[in-house]
Structures are given as structure tokens and as C-alpha cells.
Amino acid sequence: MQTLSSPTLAVLTKIAVMRLKSAIITGLLAADLDRFITEDSSKERLVQLTLMNARKAAQKGDKDAHRGLLAFAKELTGDFRHPDTHGPEGLLFQLRDALLADGYDLQWEDPTIRKPDGLFGRIEIDQGPIVYHIRPTEAPGAEMAQEITALEAQLDTAGYDVALNHYKQAIDNFNHHNYEASNGALRPMLEELILRVAHQHGYLGTQKGGAAVNWMVDQKKVVPESWGRLLQGAWDISHPEGAHPGRSSADEARFRMVLITGIARRLLQHAES
């Protein structure tokens, strides 16, 4: 599988060696990369060998190793102060550029509250440290991210905890490029949601998924007939390929995420109206 490149590992090494050796080891432990430590040597050699061993495992399909590399990169961002204090040639921006080339976007959130003070001044209220995030560049865009957040809120408000848990797993796996697992979590989310909504509107059957969808369409409950056919199509699409290793591409996973998120949101809106 594709993972972090040599240039990115080099930048991570440069950042890590500015720490004490004990802090480096703690960071590797936090990222679950300690299993790749092979020798007790200089700080630079320790980091180089550990990261290269983890990358080798990731390239052979070890997804935990790939997650560990990303987690270590995220852990190292805790060493940086506000981005405004770093020049464009500094390590923070070197890391951002290297990750971007690997398909990841280093972003940050500044919790500082800034308020105007008089005509020309301003007051800054420190709300804590800068929070850094590493997100795939092929994750859903800003509009889709809003849809995802909205669906999570709808599921939480409705008390559909099981469906919400499946959905969060699907999002997490998608963001970590675990496309098969993402697809595999979307289907039970949709199934749980369909069954709960159908039961609330009089469905007494024990069969899940397709049977509940057909009942809602046939009885004209919850959704209009024409819209119900779209729901049936989404259910069918969530099933045929399933979570099969090697058969779920980024584009396919993104399509399912967009489609099922939209369908689930509209189903909840119809159910609540």
C-alpha cells in the first residue's frame, strides 16, 4: 500500500532529533511504533531505522504501521508553536509540503480569540495551543465534510447510537485510506438506520435492510414512492461489492460515502417531518 515517502520520513527525523532521546521513544510508543525499534543507537539512527522499518511493513500491507507513521507525524506537531512564528523554509512548512506530496494535508486550528480594542488595537485571548490535523487530500471536500457533521448530529439527536458508531467507523477508515473497512461499516449503518425508522412507522417484520426498504416503499411510509426507489438503489449499491480486500478504490469509497451520507440525511428528514 502507498505510505509516507522518504522525503517525509527525512523531515520527521529532523523534527524528532530535536527532542531528548527519552521523548523520542515516548513519541514512538504513543504512535504504536515501538515494535519497529531494532537497536539502541544515536537519536537520528534510532528514528531513521524505526520509521523505515514501519514503512517497509506498511508497503507490505500493514495498515497499523501506516497509521502509526501518520500518528507519529501528528504527535511531532505538538513541538511546534504558532505557524506565524515559522518561516516558509522552516521544518513545519517542510513537513506540510512533504505530506502534501504524499496525499496528506497538514492543517491547524488556532483557538485564540481576537477582539477589536478601540480604533486600531485588538485583544487576544489565549484559549490553548494550536491544534494540528493531518487529513488525506482525497477525503471529502468542505461541503461533504459539512454533510458528514450534520448526519452525525442527526443520528446523535435521534438516539441512533449503533448507526452512529458504524458511521464514525466508516469515516475514520475512509480518512485512513482503509476503503474496504469504510465500505464495510457503511452498510450496517444504513441497515440499522432503515430498520429503526421503519419500526418507528409500523414495520413489524424481523428481516432487515431490503425488506424494510420495500415495506416503506410499498406502504408509502416515511418516503415518497419515487424517492423510495432511490433508497432502494442506495441499499443495493451498498451491498454487491461489499468490503472485499483489493476491490474498493478511493473513488468507489468516496462515491459510496457521498451517496449514503446524503440518503441517510434525507431519510431522517422525511422520518422527522
ZIMO-V551214 format. One record per helix or strand. SS is the DSSP state (hx for helix, st for strand). FROM is the first residue (numbers start at 1). TO is the last residue. If there is no record, write none. Layout:
ss={SS/SS}
from={FROM/FROM}
to={TO/TO}
This chain:
ss={hx/hx/hx/hx/hx/hx/hx/st/st/st/st/hx/hx/hx/hx/hx/hx}
from={6/21/34/43/63/83/91/104/113/121/131/142/161/179/210/225/250}
to={16/30/36/59/79/85/101/109/117/125/136/158/175/200/218/237/272}
